[in-house]
Amino acid sequence: MSADPRFDGPGPDEVWRSALAEGRFILQHCRKCSACRFPPALVCAACGSPDLEWREASGQGTVYSTTTVREREGSYNVSLVDLAEGARMMSRVEGVDPATVRIGMKVAARIIQEPESMIVFVPTEGGAA
């Protein structure tokens, strides 16, 4: 056993990826300052505390920023999404034309398994902020 229990067992990335493979979207929350963080890490980005816990995410978010990438094979968007829990993550919004994704659009997370598990977002009903 190591002197620091954060290094015992799987690391934060492995815990997160394993949860996704099981169909669960989890996020780290700091027990000291209550900040939510993404991507997974060993310490809180807000206060530096190593006292982090995993909680199920609501999956709800709002598009913070977006861009459309155009390639010969087709277009897709790359979006930054502010999660309801307070963290921000990069992903894409699916189910709509990439050029119609807008800042302020309400979205919900969905886990896909292609080729490995990842989070994508879909517009929620109405989609506008």
Helices and strands as residue ranges (DSSP letters): G 5-7, H 12-21, E 26-30, E 36-37, E 52-56, E 60-71, E 74-83, E 88-91, G 98-100, E 106-113, E 117-123
